[in-house]
Amino acid sequence: MPKQNQYEFWPKIVLPIPNMSPSNTTIRDVARLSGVSPMTVSRVINDSERVSPETRRRVEEAISELGYVPSRLARGLSRQRTGTLAVIVPDVANPFFTAVVRAAEEVARRADYQVILCDTRADLNVERDVIDELIAHRAEGVVIAPVSDRSAAQLRRLAEFGVPFVLIDRTIPEIDCDVVLGDSTGGARQLVEHLISLGHRRIGFIVESDDVSTARDRRRGYEAALSAAGIALDPALVAHAAPDPSGGSAGMRRLLELEDRPTAVFTVNNLVALGAIEAVRAAGLEVPDDVALVCFDDIEYASRLYPFLTAMEQPAQTFGTLGTQLLLERIEGRGPERRHEVVLPGEFIVRKSCGAK
């Protein structure tokens, strides 16, 4: 008769388990029901080879019967890892960032990581607190669209604690790391050139502050298109506003109050465009009859219902996918010595808002 492994089995007496919910079931309860030690249950949970098939079967049946959910954190700490990544965005309500997050989570799950979603609401203080919490909870890596150039201090803090990170959508001048970007300068230039080709010369621009790299790049494209067409830049036509519907509405109102108001407007993103349209209609005007409109990013469901906004659509899901893949390479030590910079081209979509036939 084969000798019994004294470390694998407790005595054959199996005590009854009192009624309990899965939320308060412990590893000791699983051990009692399956007739093994808590250490053996831990080995089964962690896929150790030091457990016989029969013992594994009994433990797995006990886990299923009790509805026991192993602590991912405890498992991670025993392996010196937590199995968590973070995705930090400035506005999860923005459809662009929503798609980024969903794609990032899909890649992370396939690699057996859980994702913590953090919405900073474009607030540097919130961003700082979030990053401190992630460091404290030992997140293994971060994919982040930073609030602005002033996020550099937070990112340096991640680096000090050895937490790898990848920037998406935005760069920060003094931070050298992997980054996934859209072609903001080229896309903006193409949008404005399209308006110029339709005969517009007074072209307004509603944009967020210059300490956000995408705002700088899109302004650069706006100015390049005007310059190439021999149109002088009029600072009065550039309205700085929050990158959301309320900012778009406020920016458009300022432009419409000009004595020589614009005949067309380029907005920094789709949410700004929605607010701009509201302001145009509140003034008793219409898009595109009175004011043509183009923007960055596309709103998928809105375009299905009514194909209206002329937009430079960015591959938001690809941002999330590539950003997370680059992060996993860094975590696993497979990344190159020099940083990756991936620039993704947009897709120019012409619809009714620009006034084109």
C-alpha positions as CSV (number, residue, x, y, z in Angstrom):
1,M,0.0,0.0,0.0
2,P,1.5,3.4,-1.0
3,K,2.7,5.6,1.8
4,Q,0.4,8.6,2.5
5,N,1.9,12.0,2.1
6,Q,1.7,13.5,5.6
7,Y,1.8,17.1,4.2
8,E,-0.9,16.5,1.7
9,F,-3.7,15.0,3.9
10,W,-5.2,15.7,7.2
11,P,-7.0,12.9,9.1
12,K,-9.9,11.3,7.2
13,I,-12.6,12.9,9.5
14,V,-14.2,15.7,7.5
15,L,-16.2,18.1,9.7
16,P,-19.4,19.5,8.4
17,I,-19.2,23.1,7.1
18,P,-21.8,25.5,8.6
19,N,-24.0,27.5,6.3
20,M,-22.0,30.4,4.9
21,S,-21.9,32.7,2.0
22,P,-19.1,32.7,-0.6
23,S,-18.0,36.2,0.7
24,N,-16.9,34.8,4.1
25,T,-15.6,31.4,2.9
26,T,-11.9,31.0,3.7
27,I,-9.1,28.7,2.5
28,R,-9.5,26.7,5.7
29,D,-13.1,25.9,4.9
30,V,-12.1,24.6,1.6
31,A,-9.3,22.5,3.3
32,R,-11.8,21.0,5.8
33,L,-14.3,20.1,3.1
34,S,-11.8,18.4,0.9
35,G,-9.8,16.8,3.7
36,V,-6.5,18.4,3.0
37,S,-4.3,21.1,4.6
38,P,-4.6,24.8,3.7
39,M,-1.2,24.6,2.2
40,T,-2.4,21.9,-0.2
41,V,-5.4,24.1,-1.2
42,S,-2.9,27.0,-1.8
43,R,-0.9,24.7,-4.1
44,V,-4.0,23.8,-6.1
45,I,-4.9,27.4,-6.5
46,N,-1.4,28.3,-7.6
47,D,-1.2,25.4,-10.1
48,S,1.6,23.7,-8.3
49,E,2.8,20.3,-9.7
50,R,3.2,19.0,-6.1
51,V,-0.4,17.9,-5.9
52,S,-1.8,14.5,-7.1
53,P,-4.7,14.6,-9.7
54,E,-7.1,13.0,-7.2
55,T,-6.3,15.6,-4.5
56,R,-6.6,18.4,-7.1
57,R,-10.0,17.1,-8.1
58,R,-11.3,17.1,-4.5
59,V,-10.0,20.6,-3.8
60,E,-11.5,21.9,-7.0
61,E,-14.9,20.3,-6.2
62,A,-14.8,21.9,-2.7
63,I,-14.0,25.3,-4.1
64,S,-16.9,25.0,-6.5
65,E,-19.3,23.8,-3.8
66,L,-18.4,26.6,-1.4
67,G,-18.2,29.3,-4.1
68,Y,-14.8,30.2,-2.8
69,V,-12.9,33.0,-4.7
70,P,-9.2,33.0,-4.0
71,S,-7.6,36.4,-3.0
72,R,-5.8,37.6,-6.1
73,L,-3.8,40.0,-4.0
74,A,-2.6,37.3,-1.6
75,R,-1.7,35.1,-4.5
76,G,0.2,38.0,-6.2
77,L,2.1,38.9,-3.1
78,S,3.3,35.3,-2.7
79,R,4.7,35.6,-6.3
80,Q,5.9,39.1,-5.8
81,R,3.3,40.4,-8.2
82,T,-0.3,41.7,-8.0
83,G,-1.5,41.0,-11.5
84,T,-3.0,44.5,-11.8
85,L,-2.5,47.3,-14.4
86,A,-4.0,50.7,-14.3
87,V,-5.4,52.8,-17.1
88,I,-5.6,56.5,-16.3
89,V,-7.6,58.9,-18.6
90,P,-8.7,62.5,-18.1
91,D,-12.3,61.9,-19.1
92,V,-13.8,58.5,-19.3
93,A,-17.1,60.0,-20.6
94,N,-15.3,61.0,-23.8
95,P,-16.1,58.3,-26.3
96,F,-12.5,58.3,-27.5
97,F,-11.1,57.4,-24.0
98,T,-14.0,55.0,-23.4
99,A,-12.8,53.0,-26.5
100,V,-9.2,53.2,-25.4
101,V,-10.0,51.8,-21.9
102,R,-12.1,48.9,-23.4
103,A,-9.3,47.8,-25.7
104,A,-6.7,48.1,-23.0
105,E,-8.7,45.9,-20.7
106,E,-9.2,43.3,-23.3
107,V,-5.4,43.0,-23.9
108,A,-4.7,42.9,-20.2
109,R,-7.3,40.2,-19.5
110,R,-5.8,38.0,-22.2
111,A,-2.5,38.3,-20.4
112,D,-4.1,37.4,-17.1
113,Y,-4.1,41.0,-15.6
114,Q,-6.9,42.9,-14.0
115,V,-7.3,46.5,-14.9
116,I,-8.0,49.4,-12.5
117,L,-9.7,52.3,-14.3
118,C,-8.9,55.8,-13.0
119,D,-10.7,58.9,-14.3
120,T,-8.8,62.0,-13.3
121,R,-11.4,64.5,-14.6
122,A,-8.5,66.5,-16.0
123,D,-7.6,67.4,-12.4
124,L,-3.9,67.3,-11.5
125,N,-4.6,66.8,-7.8
126,V,-6.8,63.8,-8.6
127,E,-4.1,62.4,-10.9
128,R,-1.5,62.8,-8.1
129,D,-3.7,61.0,-5.6
130,V,-4.5,58.2,-8.0
131,I,-0.9,57.6,-8.8
132,D,0.1,57.5,-5.1
133,E,-2.7,54.9,-4.5
134,L,-1.5,52.8,-7.4
135,I,2.1,52.8,-6.1
136,A,0.8,51.9,-2.6
137,H,-1.2,49.0,-4.0
138,R,1.7,47.8,-6.1
139,A,0.2,48.2,-9.6
140,E,2.6,46.5,-12.0
141,G,2.2,49.1,-14.8
142,V,0.3,52.1,-15.9
143,V,-1.2,53.2,-19.3
144,I,-1.9,56.9,-19.0
145,A,-3.3,59.9,-20.9
146,P,-1.8,62.6,-18.7
147,V,-3.7,65.7,-17.7
148,S,-1.1,68.1,-19.1
149,D,2.6,68.9,-19.2
150,R,2.3,69.5,-15.5
151,S,1.8,65.8,-15.0
152,A,5.5,65.3,-15.3
153,A,6.0,65.2,-11.5
154,Q,3.5,62.4,-11.1
155,L,5.2,60.4,-13.9
156,R,8.6,60.9,-12.4
157,R,7.2,59.5,-9.1
158,L,6.1,56.3,-10.9
159,A,9.6,56.0,-12.3
160,E,11.2,56.4,-8.9
161,F,9.2,53.4,-7.6
162,G,10.0,51.3,-10.6
163,V,6.5,51.3,-12.0
164,P,6.6,51.1,-15.9
165,F,4.2,53.3,-17.8
166,V,3.2,54.1,-21.3
167,L,1.7,57.4,-22.5
168,I,-1.2,57.4,-24.9
169,D,-2.6,60.3,-26.9
170,R,-0.4,62.9,-25.2
171,T,3.3,63.5,-24.7
172,I,5.2,65.4,-22.0
173,P,8.4,67.1,-23.2
174,E,10.8,66.0,-20.4
175,I,9.4,62.5,-20.0
176,D,11.2,59.8,-22.1
177,C,9.0,56.7,-22.4
178,D,7.0,54.6,-24.8
179,V,4.1,56.5,-26.3
180,V,1.2,55.9,-28.7
181,L,-0.1,59.0,-30.5
182,G,-2.4,60.1,-33.2
183,D,-1.2,62.4,-36.0
184,S,-2.7,65.5,-34.5
185,T,-0.7,68.0,-36.6
186,G,-1.4,66.2,-40.0
187,G,-5.0,65.5,-39.1
188,A,-5.7,69.1,-38.1
189,R,-4.1,70.4,-41.3
190,Q,-6.2,68.2,-43.4
191,L,-9.4,69.3,-41.8
192,V,-8.6,73.0,-42.2
193,E,-7.4,72.5,-45.7
194,H,-10.7,70.9,-46.5
195,L,-12.6,74.0,-45.2
196,I,-10.3,76.2,-47.2
197,S,-11.0,74.2,-50.4
198,L,-14.7,74.9,-49.8
199,G,-14.0,78.6,-50.0
200,H,-13.7,79.5,-46.3
201,R,-11.2,82.2,-45.2
202,R,-12.5,83.1,-41.7
203,I,-11.9,79.8,-39.9
204,G,-12.2,79.7,-36.1
205,F,-10.6,77.2,-33.8
206,I,-11.9,76.1,-30.4
207,V,-9.1,74.4,-28.5
208,E,-8.0,73.6,-24.9
209,S,-4.9,75.1,-23.2
210,D,-1.5,74.9,-24.8
211,D,0.0,72.8,-21.9
212,V,-1.7,69.7,-23.5
213,S,0.3,68.3,-26.3
214,T,-2.6,67.4,-28.5
215,A,-3.8,71.0,-28.4
216,R,-0.4,72.3,-29.4
217,D,-0.1,69.8,-32.2
218,R,-3.6,70.5,-33.6
219,R,-3.0,74.3,-33.4
220,R,0.2,73.7,-35.3
221,G,-1.7,71.9,-38.0
222,Y,-4.4,74.7,-38.1
223,E,-1.8,77.4,-38.5
224,A,0.2,75.4,-41.1
225,A,-3.0,75.0,-43.3
226,L,-3.7,78.8,-43.1
227,S,-0.1,79.7,-43.9
228,A,0.0,77.4,-46.9
229,A,-3.1,79.0,-48.3
230,G,-1.7,82.5,-47.7
231,I,-4.3,83.3,-45.0
232,A,-3.1,85.5,-42.1
233,L,-3.6,84.1,-38.6
234,D,-6.1,86.1,-36.7
235,P,-5.6,85.4,-32.9
236,A,-9.2,86.5,-32.3
237,L,-10.4,83.4,-34.1
238,V,-8.7,81.1,-31.6
239,A,-10.9,80.4,-28.6
240,H,-9.4,78.5,-25.6
241,A,-12.0,76.5,-23.8
242,A,-12.5,73.3,-21.8
243,P,-12.4,70.2,-24.0
244,D,-16.1,69.3,-23.3
245,P,-19.6,70.4,-24.5
246,S,-19.7,73.4,-22.1
247,G,-16.3,74.6,-23.3
248,G,-17.4,74.1,-26.9
249,S,-20.6,76.2,-26.3
250,A,-18.6,79.0,-24.5
251,G,-15.9,79.0,-27.2
252,M,-18.5,79.2,-30.1
253,R,-20.4,82.0,-28.4
254,R,-17.2,84.1,-28.2
255,L,-16.5,83.5,-31.9
256,L,-20.1,84.4,-32.9
257,E,-19.8,87.6,-31.0
258,L,-17.0,88.8,-33.2
259,E,-17.8,91.7,-35.6
260,D,-16.4,89.6,-38.5
261,R,-17.4,86.2,-37.3
262,P,-16.0,83.0,-38.8
263,T,-17.8,81.2,-41.5
264,A,-16.3,77.8,-40.4
265,V,-15.0,76.4,-37.1
266,F,-12.6,73.6,-36.3
267,T,-13.0,72.1,-32.8
268,V,-10.3,70.2,-30.9
269,N,-12.6,67.1,-30.3
270,N,-16.1,65.8,-30.8
271,L,-17.4,66.8,-27.4
272,V,-16.4,70.4,-28.1
273,A,-18.2,70.1,-31.4
274,L,-21.5,69.1,-29.7
275,G,-21.3,72.2,-27.5
276,A,-20.5,74.4,-30.5
277,I,-23.5,73.2,-32.4
278,E,-25.7,74.0,-29.4
279,A,-24.4,77.6,-29.3
280,V,-24.9,78.0,-33.1
281,R,-28.5,76.9,-32.8
282,A,-29.1,79.1,-29.6
283,A,-28.0,82.1,-31.7
284,G,-30.7,81.3,-34.3
285,L,-28.2,79.9,-36.8
286,E,-27.6,76.5,-38.3
287,V,-24.7,74.1,-39.1
288,P,-23.6,74.1,-41.9
289,D,-25.8,76.8,-43.5
290,D,-24.4,79.6,-41.4
291,V,-21.3,78.1,-39.8
292,A,-19.5,75.0,-41.2
293,L,-18.0,72.7,-38.6
294,V,-15.2,70.0,-38.5
295,C,-13.7,68.3,-35.5
296,F,-11.3,65.6,-34.3
297,D,-12.6,62.2,-33.3
298,D,-15.9,60.6,-34.2
299,I,-18.9,59.7,-32.1
300,E,-19.8,56.2,-33.4
301,Y,-23.5,56.0,-32.2
302,A,-24.3,59.5,-33.2
303,S,-22.9,59.0,-36.7
304,R,-25.1,55.9,-37.1
305,L,-28.2,57.8,-36.2
306,Y,-27.5,60.9,-38.2
307,P,-24.3,61.1,-40.3
308,F,-23.5,64.7,-39.5
309,L,-20.1,65.6,-38.2
310,T,-17.1,65.9,-40.5
311,A,-14.3,64.4,-38.5
312,M,-10.8,63.1,-38.3
313,E,-11.5,59.8,-36.7
314,Q,-8.7,58.3,-34.6
315,P,-8.3,54.5,-34.1
316,A,-9.1,54.7,-30.4
317,Q,-9.1,51.0,-29.8
318,T,-5.7,50.7,-31.4
319,F,-4.4,53.3,-28.9
320,G,-5.5,51.1,-26.1
321,T,-4.3,47.8,-27.7
322,L,-0.8,49.0,-28.6
323,G,-0.3,51.0,-25.4
324,T,-1.1,48.0,-23.3
325,Q,1.0,45.6,-25.4
326,L,4.0,48.0,-25.0
327,L,3.4,48.1,-21.3
328,L,3.4,44.3,-21.0
329,E,6.6,44.2,-22.9
330,R,8.2,46.6,-20.4
331,I,6.8,44.6,-17.4
332,E,8.2,41.4,-18.8
333,G,11.6,42.9,-19.7
334,R,11.1,42.4,-23.4
335,G,11.0,46.1,-24.4
336,P,13.9,47.7,-26.4
337,E,16.5,50.0,-24.8
338,R,15.2,53.0,-26.7
339,R,11.6,54.1,-26.3
340,H,8.9,53.3,-28.9
341,E,6.9,56.2,-30.4
342,V,3.9,54.9,-32.4
343,V,2.0,57.5,-34.5
344,L,-1.3,56.4,-35.8
345,P,-2.9,58.1,-38.8
346,G,-6.6,59.2,-38.6
347,E,-9.4,58.6,-41.1
348,F,-10.9,61.7,-42.7
349,I,-14.6,61.4,-42.8
350,V,-16.7,64.0,-44.8
351,R,-20.2,64.5,-43.7
352,K,-22.8,67.3,-43.8
353,S,-21.5,69.6,-41.0
354,C,-18.7,71.0,-43.3
355,G,-21.2,72.0,-46.0
356,A,-19.7,69.8,-48.7
357,K,-22.1,68.2,-51.1
